[in-house]
Amino acid sequence: MKGFKSYILVLLFVAFSVLPGASVWGASSINYAPLKQEIQAFLDTRDADYAVYFEDLITGQSFGIREREWFHGASTMKLPPVLYLNKLASEGRIDWQTKVAYLPDADWQQGSGALQFFGKEGEGYTLRTLQTLSLTLSDNIAHRMLVRHLGKDNIADYMRRLGAEVVYPDGQPLTTARDMGLYVRAIHDFTRENPLEGRRILDDLANTIWDVGLSGKLPDGVTVAHKEGDIQGVSNDAGIVYGSRPYILVVLSKNQSDIDKGFEDIAEISRMVYETQERLAGR
């Protein structure tokens, strides 16, 4: 995490955000048209395709760029199952210490994560451990184990209840920037209403080993609770930036010729948004 002081500000922000769109800073309307134009002008110079969703957590104002267009979610799709898991825990419907057995035939997936190297068939991992692995290491096997245990249909129903428009079409991990913004906002709201479970999610998301997108060009000490994801041709990031004026930012992409360059672009967009928000906070 980028600084203890910043994390304390996160907890204070969550504690005092009593209503959606309201906070200790007030909620006057902001003209975000110049910021949207700045981002669009930058995207017009890129070869890849991008979608953006932004939401100010003070006023609740939002805007999007191609925000309802379908994109591959990659590992940002690890957010909805974890949010659903925490909802069940907050309602006393599951126990964090419940263990899920690793079944290679059902759970194996190469790519990111550690369980592909040291997981043993039949070995049990607690739900708490699987969440941490899924978010901090983006562990694909831990994610699959959570989905299997919770039930993909149950997770999909929960996503729809949150207002998602694109939910596993033909079983594929497709999403939109707008829908991903809903999931991130749901994490924020859940944290406000359930500080204990919410703190766990924020802590995991703020301590991921993949940390080059939204946080890539921000100052040290700014807490960014986010989930990056990439596959061939795709660089994504979605999360909350807890600067002086906190906000949600989602950037999805496709047709990337260079994944690393995609994350550099995401970092540049994040910088634009952060600097705008800081100017607003200081006016």
Backbone as a ProteinNet text record, in pm:
[ID]
protein_1_A
[PRIMARY]
MKGFKSYILVLLFVAFSVLPGASVWGASSINYAPLKQEIQAFLDTRDADYAVYFEDLITGQSFGIREREWFHGASTMKLPPVLYLNKLASEGRIDWQTKVAYLPDADWQQGSGALQFFGKEGEGYTLRTLQTLSLTLSDNIAHRMLVRHLGKDNIADYMRRLGAEVVYPDGQPLTTARDMGLYVRAIHDFTRENPLEGRRILDDLANTIWDVGLSGKLPDGVTVAHKEGDIQGVSNDAGIVYGSRPYILVVLSKNQSDIDKGFEDIAEISRMVYETQERLAGR
[TERTIARY]
84.1	0	87.3	40.9	123.7	105.3	146.4	148.9	40.7	83.1	-10.2	-104.9	-50	-134.5	-247.9	-216.1	-318.9	-425.4	-384.8	-481.7	-574.5	-522.6	-607.4	-711.7	-671.2	-767.1	-874.7	-836.4	-934.4	-1039.3	-995.3	-1089.1	-1179.1	-1122.7	-1204.6	-1306.9	-1264.4	-1357.2	-1472.6	-1441.3	-1545.2	-1638	-1581.2	-1661.1	-1759.7	-1717.8	-1802.3	-1887.5	-1870.6	-1955.5	-2085.2	-2177.4	-2298.8	-2395.9	-2405.6	-2499.3	-2424.7	-2473.9	-2411.2	-2404.7	-2284.1	-2268.5	-2254.7	-2255.1	-2242.7	-2120.4	-2061.6	-1943.3	-1915.4	-1805.5	-1767.4	-1725.9	-1701.7	-1659.1	-1777	-1898.1	-2010.3	-2030.2	-2131	-2165.8	-2211.9	-2139.4	-2177.1	-2139.8	-2216.9	-2197.3	-2068.5	-2001.9	-1874.9	-1892.7	-1828.2	-1827.4	-1707.5	-1736.4	-1629.6	-1608.7	-1676.5	-1661.1	-1515.9	-1441	-1301.3	-1215.4	-1236.6	-1160.3	-1193	-1320.6	-1359.3	-1298	-1297.4	-1238.8	-1088.1	-1021.7	-878	-846.7	-925	-905	-933.1	-1041.9	-1076.6	-968.6	-913.9	-807.7	-685.2	-654.5	-543	-573.2	-693.4	-729.7	-730.3	-759.3	-760.1	-621.2	-518.4	-380.8	-334.1	-416.6	-377.7	-426.3	-355.3	-396.2	-496.6	-485.8	-576.8	-712.1	-810.9	-944.5	-958.9	-1018.1	-1033.1	-1176.4	-1213.7	-1338	-1303.5	-1372.8	-1343.7	-1473.9	-1467.8	-1577.5	-1517.3	-1572.4	-1526.9	-1645.6	-1624	-1727.1	-1661.3	-1703.4	-1658.2	-1734.7	-1662.1	-1727.8	-1777.9	-1758.4	-1813.6	-1953.8	-1966.8	-2095.9	-2174.1	-2105.2	-2169.9	-2177.6	-2121.9	-2122.3	-2033.4	-2073	-1997.2	-1999	-1904.7	-1907.9	-1837.5	-1862.4	-1800.2	-1761.7	-1669.9	-1629.3	-1638.8	-1727.7	-1754.8	-1783	-1847.6	-1862.4	-1958.9	-2041.3	-2133.6	-2089.7	-1971.9	-1917.7	-1855.4	-1872.7	-1821.2	-1669.4	-1605.2	-1461.4	-1436.4	-1324.3	-1284.4	-1241.2	-1299.8	-1270.7	-1135.4	-1079.2	-954.7	-970.1	-867.5	-873.1	-950.1	-999.4	-1091.5	-1218.8	-1245.2	-1363.9	-1351.1	-1237.4	-1222.8	-1293.8	-1335	-1400.3	-1540.9	-1631.5	-1767.8	-1775.8	-1701.8	-1710.7	-1665.4	-1560.5	-1511.6	-1613.4	-1674.8	-1778.3	-1895.8	-1937	-2046.6	-2008.2	-1885.3	-1834.9	-1846.2	-1805.9	-1810.3	-1953	-2041.3	-2181.9	-2236.1	-2206.8	-2252.6	-2193.5	-2066.8	-2001.9	-2066.4	-2097.8	-2157.9	-2296.9	-2363.5	-2496.7	-2492.3	-2372.2	-2357.5	-2391.4	-2389.3	-2427.1	-2308.1	-2188	-2067.5	-1970.6	-1874.2	-1768.9	-1636.9	-1561.7	-1434.3	-1337.8	-1354.4	-1262	-1303.5	-1414.4	-1453.4	-1344.8	-1309.1	-1204	-1263.7	-1202.1	-1241.2	-1126.3	-1156.5	-1052.7	-1013.6	-885.2	-833.8	-855.2	-930.4	-959.9	-901.4	-781.8	-715.5	-802.8	-880.8	-963	-1062.4	-1108	-1206.1	-1142.9	-1029.8	-978.2	-851.3	-782	-652.9	-666.3	-577.9	-563.9	-425.7	-355.2	-222.5	-234	-122.3	-121.5	-73.3	-139.4	-93.1	-135	-58.8	-91.7	12.1	-8.1	87.7	38.3	-93.4	-145.4	-109.3	-85.9	-46.5	87.7	166.3	298.6	301	224.8	233.7	101.6	-7.1	-134.4	-132.8	-188.6	-193	-338.2	-360.7	-495.9	-558.2	-679.3	-751.8	-718.1	-613	-575.1	-676.1	-713.2	-813.7	-754.2	-819	-778.4	-899.7	-880.4	-993.7	-1041.6	-1167	-1221.7	-1142.9	-1097.7	-1017.4	-887.8	-822.4	-698.4	-724.9	-832.3	-862.9	-891.4	-959.4	-981.3	-848.9	-761.7	-633.7	-551.5	-545.6	-470.2	-531.8	-664	-733.4	-708.2	-702.2	-687	-541.6	-461.7	-324.9	-231.5	-248.7	-165.6	-240	-367.2	-453.7	-449.2	-454.9	-440.1	-560.7	-537.5	-646.8	-712.8	-632.5	-688.4	-771.6	-722.8	-800.3	-934.2	-931	-1055.3	-1151.5	-1100.5	-1187	-1243.7	-1165.1	-1214.1	-1326.3	-1311.4	-1417.2	-1544.9	-1530.3	-1647.8	-1716.9	-1639	-1697.6	-1772.5	-1712.7	-1774.2	-1900.5	-1894.6	-2007.5	-2116.8	-2078.6	-2173.7	-2176.4	-2136.9	-2130.7	-2266.7	-2372.4	-2507	-2545.7	-2506.8	-2535.8	-2462.2	-2336.7	-2258.4	-2320.5	-2359.7	-2420.8	-2550.4	-2632.9	-2756.3	-2725.9	-2621.9	-2582.6	-2535.8	-2459.2	-2412.7	-2531.4	-2631.7	-2751	-2824.7	-2830.7	-2898.9	-2828	-2698.5	-2624.1	-2649.7	-2714	-2746.4	-2661.8	-2581.4	-2494.8	-2577.3	-2530.5	-2598.2	-2536	-2408.2	-2336.8	-2284.1	-2343.7	-2309.3	-2279.6	-2152	-2106.4	-2183.2	-2189.9	-2259.8	-2192.9	-2273.3	-2220.3	-2109.3	-2116.5	-2018.4	-1885.1	-1873	-1745.5	-1729.3	-1604.6	-1578.2	-1576	-1686.4	-1697.8	-1767.8	-1737.4	-1797.4	-1794.1	-1835.1	-1825.4	-1762.1	-1710.3	-1653.1	-1761.1	-1881.2	-1992.1	-2024.9	-2034.1	-2065.1	-1953.4	-1829.1	-1718.3	-1720.1	-1761.9	-1777.2	-1881.8	-1989	-2090.8	-2032.6	-1948.5	-1889	-1796	-1717.7	-1626.6	-1706.5	-1813.3	-1897.4	-1961.2	-1999.3	-2058.5	-1957.9	-1830.6	-1726.7	-1717.1	-1718.8	-1714.7	-1834.3	-1954.1	-2074.3	-2073.6	-2027.8	-2020.3	-1925.2	-1813.3	-1714.9	-1771.6	-1849.2	-1912.2	-2010.8	-2084.5	-2188.2	-2134.1	-2022.1	-1964.6	-1813.9	-1773.6	-1632.4	-1535.6	-1570.5	-1476.8	-1446.9	-1550.7	-1528.3	-1474.8	-1527.4	-1483.7	-1336.9	-1289	-1147.7	-1059.8	-1106.9	-1029.5	-1016.4	-1127	-1121.2	-1027.2	-1043.6	-959.3	-812.4	-784.8	-646	-585.7	-662.8	-613.1	-593.8	-690.4	-682.8	-573.1	-541	-436.9	-297.7	-289.3	-160.5	-134.3	-193.2	-170.5	-28.8	27.7	162.7	161.1	43.6	29.2	-12.8	77.3	54.2	113.8	75.9	134.5	30.7	-96.6	-201.3	-247.7	-357.8	-412.2	-311.6	-225.5	-130.1	2.8	22.3	154	219.1	139.9	196.1	144.6	91.9	42.4	151.1	141.7	243.6	247	364.5	374.8	287.5	225.1	139.5	-7.6	-41.8	-182.8	-227.9	-328.9	-380.9	-470.9	-441.8	-522.1	-567.7	-696.4	-755.1	-807.6	-736.4	-769.3	-737.3	-789.7	-763.9	-726.7	-603.5	-556.4	-587.4	-586.5	-606.9	-550.1	-492	-442.4	-440.7	-464.7	-442.9	-390.6	-371.5	-320.7	-413	-356.6	-432.8	-515.2	-504.9	-590.9	-509.2	-530.2	-477.3	-592.9	-625.1	-739.3	-700.1	-773.2	-761.5	-891.4	-929.9	-1053.2	-1035	-1072.1	-1057.3	-1095.4	-1055.1	-1081.3	-948.2	-936.4	-818	-856.5	-790.8	-820.9	-724.5	-738.8	-664.6	-741.2	-713.7	-784.9	-933.6	-966.8	-1106.5	-1124.2	-1164.4	-1166.1	-1260.2	-1224	-1302.2	-1281.9	-1377.8	-1370	-1318.5	-1229.1	-1183.6	-1169.5	-1228.3	-1218.1	-1166.4	-1062.6	-1011.9	-995.3	-1071.2	-1062.9	-1007.5	-939.6	-884	-887.2	-871.6	-859.7	-778.9	-736.8	-653.4	-520.5	-467	-336.7	-225.9	-133.1	-15.2	92.8	84	182.5	108.7	96.8	22.4	83.9	216.7	282.9	252.1	250.1	215	71.5	-14.2	-152.2	-161.4	-82.7	-84.3	-22.7	73.4	126.2	17.6	-65.2	-176.7	-276.6	-305.3	-396.7	-340.5	-210.2	-146.3	-156.9	-146.3	-156.4	-298.1	-397.2	-536.1	-560.9	-509.8	-525.8	-461.3	-345.3	-279	-367.3	-427	-514.6	-628.7	-691.1	-804.9	-759.7	-650.1	-600.1	-569.6	-501.6	-465.9	-589.6	-690.7	-816	-881.1	-887.3	-950.4	-875.4	-743.3	-665.1	-686.8	-698.7	-727.4	-864.1	-961.3	-1094.5	-1093.4	-1015.4	-1009.6	-946.1	-857.8	-786	-845.1	-956.3	-1009.6	-1086.5
-119.3	0	123.7	230.6	348.9	445.7	405.5	499.7	477.9	470.7	448.4	566.9	689.6	808.8	807.7	771.6	767.7	664.6	551	447.7	494	568.5	623.9	716.7	796.2	882.5	801.6	686.4	597.1	556.3	511.9	465.8	579.6	700.4	814	847.5	842.1	870	772.1	643.3	540.4	560.9	593.9	608.4	724.9	835.5	954.2	963.3	870.8	870.2	799.4	870.1	807.9	771.6	855.6	831.6	831.4	753.4	757.4	901	942.5	1075.4	1185.6	1150.8	1252.6	1226.3	1332.8	1314.3	1440.8	1439.1	1554.5	1671.3	1650.6	1758.1	1833.8	1785.4	1846.5	1784.7	1833.5	1764.9	1860	1969.4	2060.6	2001.1	2037	1980.7	2032.8	1945.1	1976.6	1957.8	2042.2	2027.2	1939.8	1813.1	1720.5	1710.9	1797.1	1792.5	1813.9	1909.6	1927.2	1803.3	1734.8	1613.3	1504.6	1487.1	1386.7	1418.4	1545.7	1586.4	1559.7	1584.8	1560.3	1412.1	1326.6	1182.6	1137.7	1187.4	1147.7	1190.5	1309.4	1356	1265.1	1218.9	1126	992.3	940.9	811.3	816.7	932.9	947.1	927.1	936.3	916	771.8	688	548.9	457.4	347.8	248.4	148	118.9	23.2	88.4	5.5	53.4	57.8	166.5	185.4	219.5	177.7	222	275.9	382.4	448.6	473.9	452.7	493.5	566.4	683.1	763.8	798.4	797.9	843.6	913.9	1036.6	1111.9	1063.4	1026	970.5	1077.1	1203.5	1310.9	1347.3	1372	1413.2	1297.9	1188	1078.9	1103.3	1214.8	1243.1	1143	1109.8	1012.1	1048	991.1	998.4	875.7	848.5	732.7	760	679.3	678.6	533.8	506.3	369.5	277	330.5	259.7	141.6	133	20.2	-78.2	-59.5	-151	-273	-389.1	-512.2	-523.1	-558	-582.9	-710.8	-776.9	-890.6	-837.4	-891.3	-840.7	-882.3	-994.5	-1050.1	-1062	-1031.6	-1056.1	-952.1	-845.8	-758.6	-833.9	-945	-1025.7	-1103	-1091.7	-1151.6	-1068.8	-947.4	-862.5	-909.9	-940.5	-977.7	-1099.2	-1209.1	-1321.5	-1285.3	-1203.7	-1164.5	-1075.6	-985.3	-900.6	-985.5	-1081.8	-1171.8	-1252.9	-1301.3	-1375.6	-1291.9	-1166.4	-1080.3	-1047.2	-1035.1	-1012.3	-1130.1	-1252	-1370.5	-1375.3	-1338.7	-1339.8	-1237.2	-1119.1	-1014.6	-1054.2	-1142.5	-1188.6	-1315.6	-1363.7	-1483.8	-1611.7	-1607.8	-1724.9	-1813.6	-1762.7	-1843.4	-1810.8	-1899.9	-1881.1	-1864.5	-1761.4	-1736.6	-1853.9	-1936	-2047.3	-2175.8	-2170.2	-2286	-2314.3	-2442.6	-2480.7	-2540.5	-2504.9	-2556.9	-2642.4	-2765.3	-2856.2	-2822.2	-2827.6	-2802.1	-2926.2	-2910.2	-3018.4	-2980.9	-3030.5	-2988.6	-3002.7	-3109.6	-3128.7	-3013.9	-2956.2	-2848.1	-2710.3	-2700.7	-2570.3	-2525.6	-2617	-2581.7	-2474.2	-2376.1	-2276.5	-2216	-2214	-2154.5	-2003.5	-1936.7	-1791	-1739.3	-1637.2	-1575.7	-1657.5	-1639.5	-1706.2	-1805.7	-1855.3	-1945.6	-2088.6	-2108.2	-2243.1	-2338.9	-2286.6	-2374.3	-2442	-2384.3	-2438.6	-2524.2	-2482.3	-2557.9	-2619.4	-2597.9	-2657.8	-2808.8	-2877.1	-3023.5	-3069.9	-3168.8	-3219.8	-3259.9	-3210.9	-3242.3	-3153.4	-3073.8	-2986	-2872.8	-2840.4	-2738	-2601.1	-2499	-2360.9	-2283.4	-2201.1	-2126.4	-2022.5	-1984.2	-1880.3	-1750.9	-1722.3	-1600.9	-1607.5	-1723.2	-1740.2	-1727.6	-1789.4	-1784.3	-1642	-1562.4	-1422.6	-1348.9	-1366.1	-1295.6	-1333.4	-1463.4	-1507.7	-1454.3	-1455	-1410.1	-1262.9	-1180.2	-1036.6	-991.8	-1037.1	-985	-1045.3	-1174.3	-1240.3	-1261.5	-1225.4	-1253	-1401.1	-1485.1	-1629.1	-1687	-1740.1	-1793.1	-1914.9	-2001.3	-2121.9	-2085.1	-1993.4	-1949.6	-1891.8	-1814.3	-1757.1	-1867.5	-1965.9	-2074.4	-2154.7	-2171.2	-2242.9	-2165.3	-2032.8	-1950.8	-1958.3	-1948	-1953	-2088	-2194.3	-2328.5	-2341.4	-2291.3	-2304.2	-2217.8	-2096.5	-2004.2	-2031.4	-2087.1	-2114.5	-2000.9	-2029.5	-1924	-1861.4	-1942	-1887.6	-1792.1	-1826.1	-1738.2	-1605.2	-1613.2	-1491.8	-1408	-1473.3	-1402	-1332.5	-1401.2	-1339.5	-1215.8	-1224.7	-1111.9	-994.5	-1023.6	-918.5	-846.8	-923.1	-862.4	-775.6	-820.9	-742.5	-608.9	-606.1	-481	-387.3	-440.1	-358.1	-383.9	-489.4	-519.6	-554	-509	-534.3	-650.8	-678.2	-784.9	-883.6	-1002.5	-1101.2	-1235.3	-1265.9	-1393.2	-1433.3	-1348.8	-1389.3	-1511	-1614.2	-1741.2	-1796.1	-1764.3	-1814.4	-1743	-1637.1	-1568.2	-1454.9	-1428.4	-1322.3	-1183.6	-1147.6	-1016.4	-920.3	-792.4	-691.7	-558.1	-453.3	-317.5	-231	-116.1	-25	22.6	41.7	84.2	-21.8	-148.7	-255.6	-272.5	-263.9	-277.3	-163.3	-45.1	65.3	37.2	-33.5	-72.6	-163.1	-257.9	-349.7	-275.6	-184	-107.6	-20	42.7	124.8	37.7	-84.5	-175.4	-210.5	-223.6	-248.1	-129	-9.8	111.4	116.1	93.2	97.7	-12.5	-130.9	-242.5	-209.9	-147.1	-112.3	-12.8	81.2	179	111.1	13.1	-52.5	-167.4	-225	-341.3	-319.6	-235.5	-196.5	-312.7	-418.3	-527.6	-601.7	-653.6	-724.7	-630.2	-507.6	-412.2	-377.8	-366.1	-336.7	-445.1	-569.9	-680.6	-666.8	-633.1	-617.1	-503.2	-387.6	-273.2	-303.5	-373.3	-406.3	-495.9	-596.8	-685.9	-609.8	-526.8	-455.4	-348.7	-296.8	-194.8	-255.1	-387.1	-453.2	-559.2	-542.9	-637.1	-623.3	-733.3	-727.3	-665.5	-660	-597.6	-452.8	-357.4	-222	-118.9	-127.8	-37.6	42.2	11.7	77.7	206.7	203.5	324.4	394.9	320.7	379	416.2	381.7	389.8	526.5	633.4	768	857.9	797.5	876.3	892.2	995.1	1017.2	904.3	880.2	786.7	837.4	744.5	780.8	783	770.1	765.4	619.5	588.7	453.1	427.6	320.2	280.5	137	119	-14.2	-56.4	-147	-174	-317.7	-357.1	-490.4	-476.7	-513.1	-513.8	-648.3	-649.8	-773.7	-761.3	-869.6	-867.6	-1007.9	-1013.7	-1131.7	-1079.2	-1164.9	-1119	-1012.2	-896.1	-788	-706	-734.8	-669.9	-619.7	-493.8	-435.2	-363.4	-402	-346.2	-305.9	-212	-180.8	-116.1	-145.2	-91.8	-77.1	39.2	55.1	192.1	217.9	344.3	409.6	537.1	615	706.5	684.7	760.9	878	974.6	1098.2	1196.3	1325.8	1427.2	1428.9	1389.2	1379.7	1242.2	1140.9	1001.8	980.9	884.3	857.1	713.1	667.4	538.2	562.9	475.7	482.8	341.7	318.8	191.9	221.2	149.6	160.1	18.7	-13.4	-142.2	-120.3	-221.3	-204.8	-335.8	-325.2	-441.2	-400.8	-503.3	-481.3	-415.6	-453.6	-402.6	-480.1	-407.8	-472.4	-492.8	-419	-424.7	-404.6	-510.6	-503.5	-401.7	-400	-304.2	-160.7	-136.3	-2.1	31	-70.5	-48.4	-0.3	-60.3	-15.9	122.7	156.2	292.5	392.9	355.8	442.8	457	346	351.6	443.9	433.6	519.5	666.4	695.2	833.6	886.3	805.6	846.6	870.1	780	794.3	923.5	957.3	1082.3	1202.3	1204	1313.8	1330.4	1218.9	1223.7	1269	1213	1247.8	1396.6	1451.4	1593.3	1682	1641.7	1716.4	1713.4	1596	1580.8	1658.8	1659.9	1734.2	1884.5	1931.5	2074.9	2109.4	2022	2046.6	2046.4	1957.3	1948.2	2072.8	2138.1	2251.8	2386.4	2387	2517.1	2585.2
0	0	0	-65.3	-81.4	34.7	152.8	262.5	365.7	493.7	603.3	619.1	606.4	621.2	520.2	396.1	293	325.7	380.6	414.2	526	622.1	727.1	666.9	566.3	498.1	428	374.5	312.2	413.3	531.2	633.8	679.6	692.9	731.9	625	498.8	389.9	390.7	404.9	406.5	524.8	641	761.9	751.8	686.4	681.8	556.8	462.8	342.5	375.9	434.1	485.2	374.8	273.4	164.3	32.1	-66.9	-198.8	-250.4	-292.3	-347.1	-243.2	-112.7	-9.6	74.9	128.7	211.9	289.2	366.9	445.8	358.3	229.5	140.9	77.6	90.7	22.3	-115.4	-189.3	-313.2	-422.5	-444.5	-551.8	-687.1	-790.3	-923.3	-986.5	-1064.2	-1129.9	-1280.6	-1359.2	-1504	-1542.9	-1578.3	-1614.8	-1765.9	-1842.6	-1988.1	-2032	-1973	-2015.5	-1990.5	-1879.4	-1851.1	-1952.6	-1981	-2079.6	-2215.8	-2253.2	-2381	-2382.5	-2270.3	-2261.6	-2279.3	-2213.9	-2226.8	-2369.5	-2428.9	-2564.9	-2664.3	-2646.1	-2735.5	-2725.5	-2605.9	-2588	-2654.7	-2635.1	-2692.6	-2845.6	-2901.1	-3046.9	-3106.4	-3023.7	-3071.4	-3054.9	-2994.5	-2966.3	-3078.2	-3098.4	-3198.5	-3142	-3013.1	-2949.9	-2922.3	-2888.5	-2853.7	-2702.2	-2652.4	-2507.7	-2470.9	-2351	-2288.7	-2150.5	-2110.7	-1983.7	-1908.7	-1777.5	-1690.1	-1570.7	-1540.6	-1426.6	-1339	-1206.8	-1113	-995.7	-971.9	-855.8	-732.7	-629.2	-511.5	-415.4	-449.6	-368.4	-417.3	-546.3	-601	-662.2	-695.3	-766.7	-916.3	-964.3	-1108	-1180.7	-1303.2	-1379.2	-1527.8	-1600.6	-1746	-1801.1	-1927.3	-1989.5	-2133.1	-2180.6	-2320.9	-2368.2	-2460.5	-2507.8	-2388.9	-2288.1	-2161.3	-2166.7	-2272.2	-2284.4	-2393.6	-2445.5	-2546.5	-2478.1	-2539	-2479.3	-2494.2	-2383	-2379.7	-2300	-2325.9	-2243.1	-2106.9	-2001.8	-1868.3	-1814.4	-1868.5	-1813.7	-1661	-1586.2	-1441.7	-1362.1	-1428.1	-1355.3	-1318.7	-1389.9	-1360.7	-1229.9	-1164.7	-1031.6	-924.3	-957	-857.5	-818.1	-912.8	-872.1	-778.8	-803.6	-709.7	-568.8	-558.7	-426.3	-356.1	-429.4	-370.1	-322.6	-403.4	-364.2	-241.2	-237.6	-121.8	5	-2.1	115.8	156	59.1	92.1	172.2	127.4	199.8	339.8	353.1	484.3	576.8	524	607.4	655.2	579.5	617.3	700.5	732.3	812.8	738.8	604.9	525.9	491	512.9	496	608.4	627.2	727	652.7	689.3	622.4	633.5	736.7	759.2	686.5	613.9	532.9	430	417.2	323.6	196	85.6	-44.9	-96.9	-136.2	-184.7	-327	-353.7	-487.9	-573.9	-682.9	-776.3	-911.8	-944.8	-1069.6	-1194.2	-1202.7	-1322.4	-1342.5	-1232.8	-1240.3	-1230	-1157.6	-1117.8	-1189.8	-1253.9	-1312	-1419.3	-1413.7	-1519.7	-1508.9	-1618.6	-1616.6	-1620.5	-1611.6	-1611.3	-1478.3	-1425.8	-1302	-1180.8	-1072.6	-947.7	-902.1	-780.1	-716.7	-704.5	-698.9	-676.6	-789.3	-909.2	-1020.3	-992.8	-902.3	-872.4	-745.7	-641.5	-516.2	-471.4	-544.4	-505.3	-520.1	-421.8	-422.2	-431.4	-511.8	-530.2	-396.8	-372.5	-250.6	-132.6	-143.7	-33.4	-20.6	105.3	128.2	156.3	102.3	126.5	175.6	280.1	333.6	232.8	247.4	160.3	174.6	296.5	317.4	237.2	237.8	162.1	12.3	-34.4	-176.9	-222.2	-138.5	-175	-187.4	-88.7	-90.2	-211.8	-243.1	-359.3	-488.1	-494.5	-614.4	-643.3	-538.2	-557.4	-559.1	-464.2	-454	-558	-589.3	-689.7	-820.6	-822.8	-938.9	-973.5	-871.1	-888.6	-961.2	-1079.8	-1160.8	-1097.9	-1037.6	-976.3	-854.5	-771.4	-654.7	-699.6	-807.4	-861.9	-905.6	-976.2	-1023.5	-906.9	-802.7	-684.4	-616.8	-608.4	-550.3	-633.4	-764.1	-851.6	-840	-836.7	-823.3	-691.3	-583.4	-451	-439	-489.2	-476.1	-578.3	-693.3	-800.5	-901	-1024.3	-1125.7	-1150.2	-1147	-1168.7	-1055.6	-933	-819.1	-833.7	-875	-895.8	-1006.6	-1116.2	-1228.3	-1185.8	-1107.1	-1058.4	-974	-892.5	-808.4	-894.9	-998.3	-1089.7	-1154.1	-1193.2	-1253.4	-1152	-1027.1	-924.1	-899.8	-925	-912.4	-1029.5	-1133.4	-1249	-1371.6	-1370	-1483.6	-1606.8	-1721.5	-1848.2	-1924.9	-1901.3	-1971.8	-1867.8	-1863.2	-1761.5	-1828.3	-1845.3	-1900.7	-2027.6	-2128.6	-2251.8	-2314.4	-2340.8	-2393	-2304.2	-2175	-2079.3	-2081.8	-2161.7	-2178.1	-2075.8	-2033.2	-1934.4	-1997.3	-2060.9	-2123.2	-2027.6	-2043.2	-1956.7	-2028.4	-1959.5	-2010.1	-1902.2	-1941.4	-1842.7	-1746	-1798.6	-1713.4	-1609	-1650.2	-1555.5	-1452.6	-1498.5	-1405	-1303.5	-1349.2	-1256.1	-1149.9	-1188.9	-1091	-983.9	-1024.9	-927.6	-831.7	-886.7	-801.4	-705.3	-756.5	-668	-559.5	-595.6	-497.2	-388.5	-424.9	-324.2	-229.7	-285.2	-201.6	-106.8	-159.2	-75.8	29	-11.9	82.7	196.7	166	267.6	367.3	318.1	406.9	502	449.9	529.5	614.5	572.6	641.5	656.5	751.6	761.8	776.1	850.2	872	743.5	676	550.9	443.7	440.5	339.9	352.9	475.7	497.8	438.9	446.9	390.3	238.8	172.9	27.4	-10.5	55.2	22.6	47.8	156.8	188.4	81.6	37.3	-68.4	-199.4	-236.2	-362.7	-362.4	-245.5	-236.4	-223.5	-213.7	-196.9	-303.1	-420	-527.5	-582.8	-630	-687.4	-826.3	-889.7	-1021.5	-998.9	-1022	-974.2	-1069.7	-1197.9	-1297.2	-1373.8	-1356.9	-1432.5	-1367.5	-1294.7	-1233	-1144.3	-1079.1	-985.2	-1049.1	-1176.5	-1237.8	-1238	-1252.1	-1258.9	-1146.9	-1041.1	-929.1	-823.1	-740.9	-637.9	-535.3	-479.6	-367.6	-253.6	-183.2	-71.4	-105.8	-235.7	-276.5	-277.2	-200	-195.4	-315.9	-389.3	-504.3	-482.1	-461.3	-444.7	-581.1	-647.9	-788	-826.6	-942.2	-997.3	-1143.2	-1173.2	-1310.9	-1375.3	-1507.3	-1580.3	-1719.4	-1769.3	-1906.3	-1964.5	-2091.6	-2173.4	-2307.1	-2403.1	-2530.9	-2589.8	-2618.7	-2678.8	-2582.5	-2452.1	-2353.3	-2234.7	-2197.6	-2073.9	-2005.4	-1882.3	-1809.8	-1668.7	-1613.5	-1470.7	-1425.3	-1301.3	-1244	-1094.6	-1040.8	-897.4	-847.1	-723.7	-655.6	-623.5	-657.9	-623.1	-506.9	-391.8	-271.4	-258.4	-349.8	-337.8	-251.6	-270	-191.6	-224.4	-348.6	-390.7	-454.9	-377.3	-426.2	-544.5	-626.8	-746.8	-792.8	-873.2	-941	-1082.1	-1126.8	-1264.6	-1319.8	-1435.8	-1507.9	-1647.2	-1687.3	-1824.1	-1879	-1982.8	-2050.1	-2190	-2244.1	-2378.2	-2455	-2585.4	-2672.6	-2795.2	-2869.4	-2987.8	-2953.4	-2837.2	-2796.1	-2868.3	-2928.2	-2986.3	-2880.9	-2770.2	-2662.6	-2530.9	-2452.1	-2326.3	-2231.3	-2222.3	-2133.7	-2175.1	-2304.9	-2351.8	-2315.9	-2316.2	-2275.3	-2132.1	-2044.4	-1904.6	-1889.2	-1973.5	-1971.8	-2010	-2106.8	-2145.5	-2031	-1964.8	-1850.6	-1743.2	-1717.6	-1617.9	-1657.3	-1785.8	-1831.1	-1813.8	-1846.7	-1824.8	-1676.4	-1592.9	-1448.6	-1398.9	-1454.5	-1415.6	-1448	-1566.5	-1605.5	-1505	-1471.1	-1379.6	-1241.5	-1194.5	-1061.2	-1050.6	-1150	-1144	-1147.3	-1223.9	-1224.2	-1087.1	-1027.4	-896.7	-788.3	-797.1	-698.3	-712.7	-835.7	-856	-798.1	-819.3	-764.9	-612.2	-554.8	-408.7	-346.7	-424.2	-370.4	-400.2	-474.3	-515.6	-404
[MASK]
+++++++++++++++++++++++++++++++++++++++++++++++++++++++++++++++++++++++++++++++++++++++++++++++++++++++++++++++++++++++++++++++++++++++++++++++++++++++++++++++++++++++++++++++++++++++++++++++++++++++++++++++++++++++++++++++++++++++++++++++++++++++++++++++++++++++++++++++++++++++++++

